[in-house]
Amino acid sequence: MSARPITKLLIANRGEIAVRIARTAHRLGIGTVGVYSEPDADAVHAECVDTAVALGGASPAESYLRGDAIIAAAHSTGCDAIHPGYGFLAENASFARDVITAGLTWVGPTPEQIALLGDKISAKTIAVAAGVPTTEIVELRDGRVPDGIGLPVLIKAAAGGGGRGMRVVSDPADLSGAVEAASREALAAFGDATVFLEPYIVRGRHVEVQILGDAHGNVLHFFDRECSIQRRNQKIVEEAPAPGIDDATRQRLCAAAVALARHVGYQGAGTVEFFVGDDGVVVFLEVNTRLQVEHPVTEAITGVDLVELQLLVAAGEPLPLTQTDITVDGHAIETRVVAEDPAAGWLPCTGVLEEFDIPADVRVDSGVRAGSVISPNYDSLLAKVIAHAPSRAGAAGILARALRGSRISGVQTNAATLTAILAEPDYLAAATYTSYLDEHPEVLTAGAPEGDDRIALLLGAVFAAEQDERNANRCNGFAPTGWRNLATRGQRQQWSAGETQYWVEYSLTGNSATVLVGDPPAPDERGDLPDDNRAPRRVRLLRRGADVQVIELDGCRRTVHVRLADDRATAHTSSPAGSVTWRRVPRFRDHDADEGGGGPRCPLPGTVVALHVTAGDQVSEGDCLMVVEAMKMEHKIIAAAPGVVEQVCFGVGDRVDEGDLLVALRTAEQG
């Protein structure tokens, strides 16, 4: 293959991976062209390239999955190559073939290799031929499940990846429904509804090997990564090298990955994924014929730029390294900061990012900024945060500190859960099996600051609100705060964080205050007021600004960053100890707001993809009523109580918004 230099590159993707590819291309002196959907017209990835072309539409099918429009954009802007990133069209052999047929350079494996290895069923066959350890699979025909299947079993989509079209089933009664749901999700994500079954190993590690091959017969590995901590079969913590395996297992994995790649003459970047059982058994899972989301940890420990090598190989050049040139330096950990609520079943969150700031002492790969809209059309990943240090414990500590000090508001994130994981004893001891989150449910709600760190954040919200109200008071803002002819108690505010409510009473004189935190004494049955047992706290407000309150609490100084939302009733607070979002409890309850129809409401904007009930059906608590797809994931809408379906408010294919009543139910309590 003769060299064909790349001078102008179209990046057929969005978000952080498009930004990351552009960064390397610019360093190499390569011009860049991006593409964007209508919601992404002002997105970060459209701004970081030299030129960006509008694809139109809002959904992926209307924009980033339109291969013909992307190829046309490359031609119209004078590009000579296309990099697909990951997701979307990255593992679409037909698109890769169309790119090459159009006279453009495809940055990735050959279309034949994508078709061969991208289909997990054929990849299993190739692995067996290459002598790679693997397991038997059961291919499903027309969705029919044969009798006698051993459980637990893993249902997987034959095409694509990212955890979509994947289900774990332990109960025979759930098998057919799970196959149907996995097939539907696979069709929506990859255009191929084929799924298969393989044995599910309950306790083990997800370990993968980064490979790179060129057109001159060279194949190299860049060591291993562990990606065992997953939710919904999607990774949230990745690290390199894998901490839970010995050197002998590491050598076996790397040798098997290279053998498989050489067996097919692999070209470009790819990942060979394995499952390593708790008993040391190694099982081949699949090959991802693209760059992986977690590639930065490999770059950190090896010192290579994998995108640069991708571009070099695509241009026909030989790899400039030998296997002995690739060594491991220290340890790297990556966490995926995602707009989601771990405590609510990892429910994705939408909205506008009001703040987005992560400390600069770690690597941050992101495609968002303050003001970015997190929509239901795309993945809810906000950023990948990567720390590199000589030791694993050092990398975990650096990363945890960066996450605690981050200021992200406007949408719920998993940052507190990630921080809790990084400090959890089993994690630090490398007991990071795929069952980790099931075995450590406490991390889903842990991670928020406690004690005086939490009180300081609360007081940041209180005094930011007090300052905001005084600045807005045109009538008597001149008077001292809380001024009365006869002062009987201090000013009171009530705030909530989750299910917990906090009363704060304060008397402020200048920049000094006496503060009481906790429920105020309430009159007893005779109307007598008991003693106030709240301990007074001494507070000095050392500096007060539009977005910061420097608070000295009982002689200890803390800087609290505060952002009041437009409704002035929500305060996002953060400090090096972590962050908490507070909501002010209204003084008077709006009873009309409590009125509403009975039945489940939509947790976030999306599209109805399946209905399981019709009007008149009797349902039990826990029954699935319908399925809504949002942010590339399916969400089951469950009956919270037994009742009768009065109305199904939406049909398959209908768009639904957050808060919409989906199914009207008449419960026994309603009569």
Sequence and secondary structure as in RCSB ss.txt:
>XXXX:A:sequence
MSARPITKLLIANRGEIAVRIARTAHRLGIGTVGVYSEPDADAVHAECVDTAVALGGASPAESYLRGDAIIAAAH
STGCDAIHPGYGFLAENASFARDVITAGLTWVGPTPEQIALLGDKISAKTIAVAAGVPTTEIVELRDGRVPDGIG
LPVLIKAAAGGGGRGMRVVSDPADLSGAVEAASREALAAFGDATVFLEPYIVRGRHVEVQILGDAHGNVLHFFDR
ECSIQRRNQKIVEEAPAPGIDDATRQRLCAAAVALARHVGYQGAGTVEFFVGDDGVVVFLEVNTRLQVEHPVTEA
ITGVDLVELQLLVAAGEPLPLTQTDITVDGHAIETRVVAEDPAAGWLPCTGVLEEFDIPADVRVDSGVRAGSVIS
PNYDSLLAKVIAHAPSRAGAAGILARALRGSRISGVQTNAATLTAILAEPDYLAAATYTSYLDEHPEVLTAGAPE
GDDRIALLLGAVFAAEQDERNANRCNGFAPTGWRNLATRGQRQQWSAGETQYWVEYSLTGNSATVLVGDPPAPDE
RGDLPDDNRAPRRVRLLRRGADVQVIELDGCRRTVHVRLADDRATAHTSSPAGSVTWRRVPRFRDHDADEGGGGP
RCPLPGTVVALHVTAGDQVSEGDCLMVVEAMKMEHKIIAAAPGVVEQVCFGVGDRVDEGDLLVALRTAEQG
>XXXX:A:secstr
       EEEE   HHHHHHHHHHHHHTT EEEEEE STTTT HHHHSSSEEEE   SSGGGTTT HHHHHHHHH
HTT  EEE  SSTTTT HHHHHHHHHTT EESSS HHHHHHHHSHHHHHHHHHHTT  B   EE BTTB  TT  
SSEEEEESS  TTTT EEE SGGGHHHHHHHHHHHHHHHHS   EEEEE  SSEEEEEEEEEE TTS EEEEEEE
EEEEEETTEEEEEEES TTS HHHHHHHHHHHHHHHHHTT  EEEEEEEEEETTS EEEEEEE S  TTHHHHHH
HH   HHHHHHHHHTT   S  GGG    SEEEEEEEESEEGGGTSEE  EE SEEE  TTSEEEES  TT EE 
TTS  EEEEEEEEESSHHHHHHHHHHHHHT EEESS  SHHHHHHHHH HHHHTT   TTHHHH GGGGT  S  
HHHHHHHHHHHHHHHHHHHHHH TTTTTS TT  SS  S EEEEEEETTEEEEEEEEEETTEEEEEES      T
TS         EEEEEEEE SSEEEEEETTEEEEEEEEE TTSSEEEEEETTEEEEEEE  SS  HHHH   SS 
B SSSEEEEEE   TT EE TT EEEEEEETTEEEEEE SS EEEEEE   TT EE TT B EEEEEGGG 
